[in-house]
């Protein structure tokens, strides 16, 4: 590492000195510039020198060369970051990396720095928000040169024709699994208002199937993640006319609360009350009775979202339909 001071950033000039070539040659090799006649031995010497010196290309220089940064800023609403959301973030990170993009996440959970400070500091190539945020903020991003601003859920996404990721099919799959054996369904709604953007379309999917089959509207009850509140919801379903015998729960956590309440009341699951959740979290298979649940292909969702962002950056026309992912029912004891 002759001529390279310890502790400072290694530059392309350092690589050129180490390899005994010009800076232009280093630039051509490291950037894989087309139409340059450079001997294979010279290419190997440049790459070997870069590896020995620990050279990393400047993000700022790369942004100047390509016209954009390699950062996609992911905006998380103030949602509980549980198993499925954590898995999706990991898969989005991998999916964007396949396109040589870096996925960085900012959560709106308080206390958090103002969103505008974040995107101004990062100057990302694109912004992907899980939920809607103020349109004034999106306009400011576009004015600052962030060309791609996408929202997965919420009113802003629906105004574009359809959300990037649709939740209605999840509720429909739950209901179709139950309607052959149950003529009155209930919906176990989460007690966290911030999740309405997910819960409302899932409930709409259940309602659609009930209407198609000529069944009554689903009986919707808010189910908190504690025994007393969940027990009250189950008692109300049993007292309905006609009684509710099949429950579509917002997710596996809410479904578990329903199962606990049913067991507390001495009900037989699924004979007296069938329950189906969403997400197939690891503990769902460990319950007794084990939980039947809808499984979403989050890896397909992540790859589809990354593809939409990359296509938008390349100014390709986006499909009108949401990102497609396969849904399946993991049948266990509860339904």
Buried (B, 14 or more C-beta within 10 A) or exposed (E): EEEBEEEEEBBBEBBBBBBEBEBEBBBBBBBEEEEEEEEEEBBEBBBEBBEBBEBEEEEEEBBEEEEBBBBBBBBBBEBEBEBBBEBBBBBBBEBBEEBEBBBBBBBBEEEEEEBEEBBEEBBBBBBBBBBBBEEEBBEBBEEEEBEBBBBBBBEBBEEEEBBBBBBBBBBBBBBBBBBEEBBBBBBBBBBBEBBBBBBBBBBEBBBBBBEEEEBBEBBBBBBBBEEEBBBBBBEEBBEBEEBBBBBBBBBBBBBBBBBBBBBEEEBEBBEBBBBBBBBBBEEBEEBEBBBBBBBBBBBBBBBBBBBBBBBBBEEEEBBEEBBEBEBEBBEBBBB
